[in-house]
Amino acid sequence: MDSLQTLEPGVDPSCCVPSGTPALSTEEAQRKALVFKALADPNRLRLLSIVRAAETGESCVCDLTEPLDLGQPTVSHHLKILVEAGLLHREKRGTWAYYSIIPGALEDVAAIIFGL
């Protein structure tokens, strides 16, 4: 009976050298994915745009429903996702919530995109 010969693959040491570029940690990848997920919705992109364009640098949730033609609960849901992603700051004043872009947040997004 013939036995099968097993060939050992040749290992080229130059192909197995680490690139020197550190891989993302699990936590860092999750944080970045949260930002990408938040930005992956057109309504959330529009909300960021509206808040950013506001003369005062902030927008009341009551002013964000009409431009998107969405109900207040839906807009609030989208805003919550943007807050959780670290893109918007929420300040409660009486019965209304006001949103502003966290300083440096958009620059951090650009760094995520160009740093990958």
C-alpha positions in Angstrom: 0.0 0.0 0.0 1.3 3.4 -1.0 1.5 6.0 1.7 0.8 9.7 0.8 3.7 12.0 1.2 2.9 15.1 3.2 4.7 18.2 1.9 5.8 20.7 4.4 5.1 24.2 3.1 8.1 26.3 2.8 8.0 29.3 5.1 9.4 32.5 3.8 10.3 34.6 6.9 9.8 37.8 5.0 6.0 37.1 4.4 5.3 36.5 8.1 6.8 39.6 9.5 4.2 41.7 11.3 3.4 44.9 9.4 4.3 47.1 12.4 0.8 48.7 12.2 -1.1 47.9 15.4 -4.4 46.3 15.0 -7.5 47.9 16.5 -8.4 46.6 19.9 -11.8 45.2 20.4 -13.0 48.2 22.4 -11.6 50.7 19.8 -13.2 48.8 16.9 -16.6 48.8 18.8 -16.4 52.5 19.4 -15.5 53.3 15.8 -18.3 50.9 14.6 -20.8 52.8 16.8 -19.8 56.0 15.1 -20.1 54.5 11.6 -23.5 53.0 12.5 -24.7 56.4 13.7 -23.6 58.0 10.5 -25.0 55.3 8.2 -28.5 56.7 8.4 -29.5 59.6 6.1 -31.7 61.2 8.7 -28.9 61.2 11.2 -26.6 62.8 8.7 -29.2 65.5 8.1 -29.6 66.1 11.8 -25.9 66.6 12.2 -26.0 69.0 9.3 -28.9 71.0 10.7 -27.4 71.2 14.2 -24.0 72.2 12.7 -25.5 74.9 10.6 -27.5 76.5 13.4 -26.5 80.1 14.1 -26.4 79.5 17.8 -24.5 76.2 17.5 -27.4 74.3 19.0 -30.9 73.1 18.0 -34.0 72.3 20.0 -35.6 69.0 19.2 -38.8 70.9 18.5 -37.0 72.5 15.6 -35.7 69.3 14.1 -38.9 67.4 13.3 -40.2 69.7 10.5 -37.1 69.7 8.3 -36.9 65.9 8.4 -40.7 65.4 8.1 -40.5 62.9 10.9 -42.4 62.6 14.2 -40.8 63.8 17.4 -40.3 60.2 18.8 -38.4 59.2 15.6 -36.2 62.3 15.7 -35.5 61.8 19.4 -34.5 58.2 18.7 -32.0 59.4 16.0 -30.6 62.1 18.3 -30.1 59.5 21.0 -28.0 57.4 18.7 -25.9 60.4 17.8 -25.4 61.3 21.5 -24.4 57.7 22.3 -21.9 57.7 19.4 -20.3 60.8 21.0 -21.2 63.2 18.2 -23.9 65.3 19.9 -24.3 66.8 23.3 -27.8 66.9 24.9 -28.9 69.6 27.3 -32.3 69.5 28.9 -34.0 72.8 29.5 -37.5 72.6 30.9 -39.5 70.3 28.7 -37.2 70.6 25.7 -33.8 69.1 24.8 -31.2 71.1 23.0 -28.4 69.5 20.9 -25.0 70.7 19.9 -22.1 69.1 18.2 -19.4 68.0 20.7 -16.3 70.0 20.0 -13.8 68.0 18.0 -16.3 65.2 17.3 -16.4 65.7 13.5 -12.6 66.0 13.4 -12.4 62.7 15.3 -14.7 61.1 12.6 -12.4 62.4 9.9 -9.4 60.9 11.8 -11.3 57.5 12.0 -11.9 57.5 8.3 -8.5 58.6 7.2 -6.7 56.6 9.9 -8.0 53.2 8.8 
